[in-house]
Amino acid sequence: MKNKFSTTHLLLCAALICGIAPTTAFSQTNAQKAPPAAPPAASAAAPLQLAENAPTRYEVKKGDTLWAIAGRFLKSPWRWNEIWRMNRDQVKNPHRIYPGDVLVLQTGADGRPQLSISRPAVEERPTVKLSPSVRETPIDTAAIPSIPPAIIDPFLTKPLIIDEGGLANSPKIVGGPDSRVVLATGYTVYATGLKDSDGTAWQVYRAGKPLRSPGQKEVLGYEAEYLGDAVVEKFGDVSTLKIVNSNKEIIIGDKLLQVPRERIVSYPPHSPDKAVEGRIIGMPTTLVETGRDAVLTLDVGARDGIEIGHVLALYHQPPSVEAPDQKTGFFSFMSEKKMLPLPQERIGLAFVFRVFDRVAYALVLNSTKQIELGDWARKP
């Protein structure tokens, strides 16, 4: 009677003949299921390191940002609050610095670097003749911003992250001129649900795509799609509006929202108090990779402890590589290979400037390579 060998038996024999350990030849690995090799966390107690050629005095100029100035003084600009010796309440509130202020770098009593704003000594003040005059006081809008405002301005009010059904009770466009269903700038439209107490300026939105963490089914929110602006010309049970701006086609059934403008003035850049494990789930338009000055959508928000001003380090997971057999030093020729995950690479920094409950927007401040969907965001 002939002996019958299974495929497994034959493969095992071949592995033994070639000197390959059976546990290596038949190990089952899925590179996508392998846990990412995260980099070691940096010590939060590490001493502040000044930037090379850090100035002892710096006069703030129009066009400066807190992030750019922080980079003049520190190797780790996200530790800006530490060099100012801010307490927790001061970090949460905007830290206003104005053009013309002179920042002075000194060594504190504890030997650590410290920044302050220069104030003239009493004996240095010139004698002046008092006369009636208008006193000029800087206003909040004159304070230098944290990051370049022109880049993030469109994201301060649009798009908007909403819950499922978040637009259900919003005023709705119900008609257009001459029974038109596709509308644009200059068209008159009709809508229900508007009250004169809400004002005349409105934005047009449409429910957008659901946002999910990579590989997860749970919906974190919906990115409402901004379509344009409309102004009420006459209130009533059916109100009359004119579309004053449209960047996409507006159709019957789209919703109207009043979105309060969120201004970012000078929230100091700072590191989160606790560990953060976020992923990039969205990028501008339909890009799958991007770089500096791009706005990212992250799958972490207020409920994860994220706040405006947080600086997060961005990491990329390189593809896993095939691991050689420990005994022979050769790669397995079998179909089932043992894969070795590589350490994650730090590829940039991002500044959080708008926070929702479970999602946040962040601006890429610098990057060493392309940033991709699914990359990680962590405490630096």
DAZIMO-V183739 format. One record per pair of residues at least 24 apart in sequence whose ideal C-beta (glycine too) atoms are under 6 Angstrom apart, sorted by sequence separation. I is the first residue (numbers start at 0). J is the second residue. If there is no record, write none. Layout:
i=I j=J
i=I j=J
This chain:
i=50 j=74
i=203 j=227
i=317 j=341
i=48 j=74
i=202 j=228
i=203 j=229
i=316 j=343
i=201 j=229
i=314 j=343
i=315 j=344
i=82 j=112
i=83 j=114
i=199 j=230
i=273 j=304
i=314 j=345
i=315 j=346
i=82 j=114
i=199 j=231
i=312 j=345
i=313 j=346
i=47 j=81
i=313 j=347
i=312 j=348
i=313 j=349
i=59 j=96
i=61 j=98
i=60 j=98
i=271 j=309
i=310 j=348
i=311 j=349
i=59 j=98
i=195 j=234
i=269 j=308
i=97 j=137
i=166 j=206
i=268 j=308
i=310 j=350
i=59 j=100
i=266 j=307
i=267 j=308
i=266 j=308
i=268 j=310
i=309 j=351
i=58 j=101
i=97 j=141
i=56 j=101
i=57 j=102
i=97 j=142
i=193 j=238
i=191 j=237
i=203 j=249
i=305 j=351
i=56 j=103
i=95 j=142
i=96 j=143
i=307 j=354
i=189 j=237
i=190 j=238
i=205 j=253
i=55 j=104
i=305 j=354
i=190 j=240
i=203 j=253
i=204 j=254
i=188 j=240
i=204 j=256
i=301 j=354
i=187 j=241
i=201 j=255
i=202 j=256
i=295 j=349
i=300 j=354
i=302 j=356
i=305 j=359
i=300 j=355
i=301 j=356
i=186 j=242
i=201 j=257
i=202 j=258
i=300 j=356
i=300 j=357
i=313 j=370
i=184 j=242
i=300 j=358
i=300 j=359
i=315 j=374
i=160 j=220
i=161 j=221
i=184 j=244
i=197 j=257
i=184 j=245
i=313 j=374
i=314 j=375
i=160 j=222
i=161 j=223
i=183 j=245
i=297 j=359
i=49 j=112
i=313 j=376
i=158 j=222
i=159 j=223
i=297 j=361
i=47 j=112
i=158 j=223
i=190 j=255
i=213 j=278
i=311 j=376
i=312 j=377
i=212 j=278
i=294 j=360
i=295 j=361
i=158 j=225
i=181 j=248
i=182 j=249
i=312 j=379
i=157 j=225
i=294 j=362
i=181 j=250
i=180 j=250
i=210 j=280
i=293 j=363
i=180 j=251
i=291 j=363
i=291 j=365
i=291 j=366
i=290 j=366
i=172 j=251
i=219 j=298
i=297 j=376
i=63 j=143
i=64 j=144
i=65 j=145
i=66 j=146
i=172 j=253
i=288 j=369
i=289 j=370
i=64 j=146
i=171 j=254
i=288 j=371
i=169 j=254
i=170 j=255
i=287 j=372
i=212 j=298
i=169 j=256
i=166 j=254
i=263 j=352
i=279 j=372
i=279 j=374
i=277 j=376
i=156 j=258
i=275 j=377
i=275 j=378
i=156 j=260
i=274 j=378
i=155 j=261
i=271 j=378
i=270 j=378
i=270 j=379
i=145 j=265
i=145 j=266
i=142 j=264
i=142 j=265
i=139 j=264
i=220 j=357
i=219 j=357
i=220 j=358
i=219 j=358
i=154 j=294
i=150 j=292
i=210 j=358
i=213 j=373
i=95 j=265
i=93 j=264
i=94 j=265
i=93 j=265
i=93 j=266
i=94 j=267
i=90 j=269
i=80 j=267
i=79 j=267
i=79 j=268
i=80 j=269
i=77 j=268
i=76 j=268
i=77 j=270
i=160 j=355
i=160 j=358
i=69 j=268
i=65 j=265
i=151 j=352
i=66 j=268
i=146 j=350
i=154 j=360
i=151 j=362
i=146 j=362
i=77 j=310
i=35 j=316
i=30 j=319
i=23 j=324
i=77 j=379
i=36 j=340
i=19 j=324
i=38 j=343
i=20 j=326
i=36 j=342
i=37 j=343
i=24 j=331
i=33 j=340
i=19 j=327
i=27 j=335
i=30 j=338
i=35 j=343
i=18 j=327
i=24 j=333
i=28 j=337
i=25 j=335
i=28 j=338
i=26 j=337
i=23 j=337
